[in-house]
């Protein structure tokens, strides 16, 4: 059974700090609004209650799940809502105990009472949430599951999928890495060329170009903002932003006025060997500091791992190839998206299901394969790069202190980016005939590891660093 997953499913524009705990519940609230309209009861709704379960409850406060639900019910779109307006929307709801449902009808809504954090888990998935809308005598109940990367499903629809054969519309549908590799050989194409043909089957070339560049421009702007913002991150840990100082020390006093000029200035900066690691780390830190402060990022494949892919692509553009432009950007993003989809189909990209190996590990594998293709690697070597990157993230737990996507999450993006670069370099020096562990085996191993992992290490803040270090210690 082949599932069509577009590059734009894997690389979504949204608001931090978490794709599964912020973007997913936000999208679930939007879907509830559509259901209420479709059922013809929206105009009669007088009250909405939200029940959060499992990981959404245990780390929901630190991940702004409650805020995301309120924003979604208010009709705000995470792709386009001005991030500077978010605080005002939330403050208005908290102050007046009123919510403007779908930005059209005011209803009573007290966040303290109407958002319930239930510690128990629903059986289908660790990230469950149930909406109960009251419309006269009708109690409309709808349950959603945020399965990672901003993807939201309903259990009955997922179960229904298993009972029928779903045919993918892509000309080159893939479930596994071997499928992708066979298509590249059959068509004598690179991975990015295969992905491009798939994307052209569902959207125009102009739209593909526009959306890929919109994704990149969002990443670039995010790095720019992170490198030019100082201060303390919200949430109570009092984590000081580091990208600002690191960037200032690296770039000096060179003039520029916007993200693209900034990129050109960095390209002209003389970079010594040791500074390469600092630049990559700076790029990754900048993204995840923006993410931690409810800024706009690209889920790649999750918000918690959003810094790896832009940091590695920036590395290529400012260190490896100063002539790289739109062609290389699109090529990189298409390869990255395809590798991410293979992990989503064969394992998971949800930390609540698989620990941080499902986030940082997958993002590192995505970036490694994409960088490998840009540096001249053939499809076999690109898959080797992805395998190496994931192999060295297996077993990585998700244990955020205070339930916040800050410690150790922000630093882990720097490590994932560095490992991706190293994996690509190793793959380029590897003869595919000598490979002992193919990518599909590592995908399977990651999933087995995820299933064996104790739940307290799966984004519950009940184990690891989350209990070893108290907020007061920070």
C-alpha angles and dihedrals in degrees: 000000000000119000118203109229115173126212086247091057089058096041107048127169112229148124127285162268100054136007094205098037101033112019095036096052089042090055090044090056089050090051090051089056090052091050092051090052092046091050090051094235102103094100090055099048112121101166142021126196123192125204117194119199139194116342092001087061100038095051100015096110093053091045094047092240091149091052091047092053091050092048091049093049088049091059097247115150114223091213096056112016109116103250089219088063095056097082092051093051092050094043090052092054094046094046099047102026086229129119126196100224110221086347090286114075126044115222134173110267126166108185092202092058104023098051108064122193107210113188094204122094126237111231099240101058140350092243108060132154132177127202121203113193120190116211110169106297092346121100106194111197123189128173125200135182123214102212100182137283092048092297114142126192140174116228097231093054093049092049090049090055090061091058097058138043111253113207115209118224093216115109088223106036116184135191097167140029090251090059090054093046092050091053092050089053094043094050097031089233137132121249092257091052092053090049091048091054090051092049091049089060091066105029141021124269089245091055092047090052093045096047096045090051091046088055091049094045089052090051092047093048090048092054090046093051092046093051092050101044123085132183140068125323116238124250108072102276090097092221110179117224110248104182092076096059094038091051093046091053092048102045103035119192101328113144127242137140108202142025096268093049087047090055091053092048091053089050090057093048115104105242120200120207096259091047092060090072090046093052093049091047091047092053093049094045092049093057096048094045087056089047092051090054095054092261127150115274139156114256101233095192091316136003093244089059097035095118100061102071098044090045093053093044090050089049089057093047099045101032111022105031123014090182094059113124142153094324093057093041092055092043092052095048094048093052092045092050093050094051090049091053091054090056092046092052096042102035130349142286093203119105088202087063103031111015124240092315084076092057114027092025094053094043090051091051091049092050094044094054092045094049091047092057092048090051092055102270119152121233092267091054092047090056089046089054091052091048093051093049094050094041089063094049097050112132096017107155130217108228108147115187111243089000088280124136091235116079117070094350101076095050091045089066090061090051092047091051094049091048090050091055091046091048092052091050092049091048092052088057093047126097105220089220089068097052114122100182119045121206094252090059090054091048089053091046092051090053092048090049090050092053092048094047117107111252092236088071094052106087096291099114087228098112147027119018091351091071099025091061122044123208088244089059090060 
